[in-house]
Amino acid sequence: MTPRCERSYYAVSVVGADRPGIVAGISEALYRLGCNIADSSCAMLAGEFAMILIVSHPKPFTKANLLEELKPASERLGMTLAVRSLQTGEEQHRPPAGELCQITVYGADQPGIVYRVTSALAARQINIMDLHTKLVGSEEEPVYVMLLEATLPEDITPGHLEQLLASLRAELKVEIGIRVVTPVEL
Amino acid sequence: MAVQPILRYPHPLLKKLAHPVAGLDAEIRALLQDLIDTMRAGPGSVGVAAPQIGAALRICVVDVSKSRHGSENNHGLLCMVNPEIVARSGSAVMREGCMSVPDYTGDVERATEITVRFLDEQSDQVREVAASGFEAVAIQHELDHLDGILFLDRVVSITTGLFRRKSYR
């Protein structure tokens, strides 16, 4: 593969009503263009399918070149497309070096669970790496479940995080669990 | 005595079954020393298996005593020749990374208590060690290398289990 510095990088997102063939259609367009898919993640929420991809192409290459093939493919599939050009070096982003924690929050559904928990984290510069929420339970007793992973700054310990979330646990009457999932090098 | 480069996937040796060792000789002892040196040189490394440094032999070293996860529960440096797990129980998930598969980590489920039997380099006798916690995880990870198994072959996803139910419409 061409060295990193000789490639253009883009963040591509594609969202729309789910149907078979979305990933195949989008990846075919990228393949035809000569784009490489680096990291990607896809998820289905309700009936909506979403793809986020980091793609690259040897220079010279522009966002217009990318859209030329990708836009018709997205439209054919009824998907909404967004493309952002990455600045040089952005594709090499490394998260902070602190502990990685998995935080589980669940309880009776109510407005503001995501907002209250994530703003408590944001105020301490705790960076969310991954977040999933799901409304479960019955219509009479809806239960909200949130599972997220966040990297702590080096001066914040899992114990501090525990204290930080303890007051929210009482106030929102939700269960909050914290588990350190920092990878072990073997 | 030398730090050896760690082979990275897709090197074919990492997916091959390693051969049993006939006995301890100078060559095997030198290989064990290389494994120790290579482990000590890797930042935070707690174990290296012979296939990772290019030898398709059933030998590995593990030492979790300097790791914050294993510092309170370990058997120090274990130099294991022809190791096999003879008993296992319990299960826990830990997020693992491997020097042979850089830039990727994954949740792996492993036994929490194991008994490993091996030819011990120091005593030249067969020795059994009952390991638990992080040391047990490290031993299982290194022994997998002797069978051509990478942590990628064992990755489990927690989120799939939790969010599998779908009935919106």
Interface residues (C-beta under 8 A of the other chain):
Chain A: M44 A46 G47 L100 H132 K134 V136 V145 L147 V181 T182 P183 V184 E185 L186
Chain B: G42 P43 G44 S45 V46 G47 S67 H69 M94 R95 E96 G97 C98 M99 T105 D107 F134 V137 A138 H141 E142 F151 T159 L162 F163 R165 K166 Y168 R169
